[in-house]
Amino acid sequence: MTEELDLLKKAWKKDSHAYEQVTENQIYTMLHKKSSTTVKWIFIISLIELGFGLVLGILLSFTKYDAENVERIKEWGIYGYYIAVSIILYGVVLYFIYRFYTMYRKISVEDSVQKLIQNILKTRKVVKQYIAFNLTAFAVLCMLVFGFGFYKGYGEIALANGQSPEIPMNVALLVMALIIIFTGIVTLLFWLFYKLIYGIFLKRLLKNYEELKKIDY
């Protein structure tokens, strides 16, 4: 499709004015189709991502490791917070998936160049917000879980050995630094993954946007 689009653009520049409007409409039609397909794939990948997380969570729920973690969370008295946060996270992800679907529907039926350009810009913005939310949520939860887990675990072990549960300042600072470094590395890896997958589609939408601006102006 890209080669056909390039040929149409060359023809548009070379042909006489009698064929200019026809060629312009053909270019718009191809850009419209490419944009619609791109947003559809963003929607599909977000569904796959959510589905993978759900399936993985279900599979882990049958393991002894998950059962032990749930019991530990209940013992710490934060099980209610765990459920609430999980519901909120899945709710926000479903909201973004809904936004992707509505963007796809708008682009699919839109017949105005200006509105199509606006919808492309909106879609790029929503995708960036989705990525930012996922990375921020992961980083914050990772630091909270590891930090709280260390705090409770250290106290339990210290009490079992007849020692003070208070964590020494140098140990606390060292552990905090390690947690931040670990979280930063893993978050960076996730960012690279999102940049690779969603970045490809964002670049396609940007290219379509630039081509549509040439037609509109």
Secondary structure, 3 states (H helix, E strand, C coil): CHHHHHHHHHHHHHCCHHHHHHHHHHHHHHHHHHHHHHHHHHHHHHHHHHHHHHHHHHHHHCCHHHHHHHHHHHHHCCHHHHHHHHHHHHHHHHHHHHHHHHHHHHHHHCCCHHHHHHHHHHHHHHHHHHHHHHHHHHHHHHHHHHHHHHHHHHHHHHHHCCCCCCCCHHHHHHHHHHHHHHHHHHHHHHHHHHHHHHHHHHHHHHHHHHHHHHHHC
